[in-house]
Amino acid sequence: MNEFHELTKTEEYGTLLERCKLDNFVITEIGVGTGALTKMILKNNPKQVIGFEIVSDLCSLQDSRFTLHIQDIKEADLSYLACNGPHGLISNPPYSLIPDISKWVSSSQAAWHDVILMVRPKHLALFPDFTTEFILDRFAFTPNPNCDEHIVIRRGFMT
């Protein structure tokens, strides 16, 4: 089972999301956790946030624009990506999903062209067309994870 780490230092993430133009987007979030990132996304007025989380009792967030699916994203029906766009992906995903996410956002038919992700340094090579926005150290999370650097990368969202 993945160990859960809550993002507690949110200032840089909040500033990045404020710079993004989320107003017309349907945002997918993988690994909702307690909903800390979800709340920041919702403050920036997306059309909708669709979250995926495998632990059923972590997030109790209530918002008419937020739909939470308690399931693994790899088993999810993503047919909603074919309509009601544009679609974006904003996620601090379980790092075990990073190789899958890389495939989902890299194909020429990718539904998610506008993406913000948190990755480890070893994952940067999987996202060559992304920009590094900022680096968080392990003290930005509770409890502190073993990895010292968590890199937030972005492709798209800016106009």
N, C-alpha and C positions, 0 to 999 in steps of 0.2 A: 504494500500500500504506500502511496505517496505521502510524504510528510507535508503538512500544511503550514505555510508561512504567510501571515497577513502583512500586506504593505501598510506601514504606519506613517511613513514620511511621504506625504503625497503632494507637496508643493510643486515640484518640477513636473510631475505628471499633470496636475491641474493646469499649470501654465501652458503646457503643450496642447492639451485638449481645448483650451480657450482659443488658441491660435488656429485650430482646425475648424473647418466649416462643416459641422455635422448636421445642420438643420434639416436637410432632405434625406438623410441617410437612414437605412435600416442597418443597425450595427449588430454583429454577432460577437458575443464574448464567450470564450472558451475558458472554463475554470473560474466560475464566478466567485467561489469562496464565500466570504461574508458579505460581498457586495460593495466593498470599498471602491473599487474601480468603477463598478456599475453606477454608483451614485454620482461620481465625477462625470461620467459620460452623460447621464441624464440631465445634469446641470447645463449641458451645452445643447439642449433641445433637439436631439435626433427624433426622427419620425417614430422609431421603435428600437428597442434593444431586445435581442433574443439571446438568452444565456443558456449555457450548458454546464452542468455540474454533476458529478457522480455521487457526492455526499448530500443526502436529502435534507439534513437539518442545519446546514451552515448558513444559508441566506434566508432571511425573513423579510426582505425588502418588498414593499408594496408600492406599485406605481402603475397606472393604467397603460403606460408605454413599455412596460417590462414584462416579458414572458420568460419564465424559467422552465427549462426541461431538465429533469433529473435523469440523465443518461449520458453515456459516453458519446462524444461527438462522432467517433468513428462508426457508430451504429445508428446515427440519426438520419432522419429523412430531411434532406436539405433542399427539397423541391421549392421551398419558398424563395430560394436564391434566383429562380427563373422569373420572378415578378416583383412588383412593389419596390424597385430599387430607387436610387443606387444603393449598393451594399458595401459595407465596410467591415473590417475585422479589427477589433481592439482587444488585446488579450495579454494577460500575464499567465500563459498556459503552463500546465505541468510540463517540465522540460522533456519528459519522455515523448511528448507529442510533437516536438519541434521538427523532426524529420518529416512527419506526415504533413504538418502545416506548410513546410517548405514546398512540398509537392502541390498542395492545394492552391497556393498563391503564385506559383511559378509557371504553370502551364499557360499556353496561349488562350485557352478557354476558361481561365480562372474567373470565378464569380467575384472574388475579392481582389480588386486592384488597389484599393485604398486600405492600408494596413498599418497598425501600430502594434508592435510585439515587444515583449521582454524576453531576451535570450541570454545565454552564457557566452563568454568570448569564443569558446570552441564552435559555436553555432553560426558565427558571423559569415563564414564562407558559404553557407547555404542560402544567403540572402544578398547576393552581390549588387543588386540594384536598389538597396535600401540605404538610407542615411542614418548615421548614429546621432541620436538626439541628446542623450545624456547617460551617465553611468551612475548606478546606485550601488552603494556598498552594502555589506550584509547587515549593517545596523539600521537600515531602512525597513526592516522586517521584524516581526515578533512571531515566534522566537527567531533568533538570528540563525540563518542557514549556514551551512559549511562553506558554500561558494562565496568568495570575496567580491566578485564583480557581477552585476546584473545590468545588461546593456539594453536600453530602450531604443528601438530602431523604427523608422517610419518610411513608408512609400505612399505618396499621394496625400490626399486630404487638404493640401494647401492650394489656394488659388491666387 
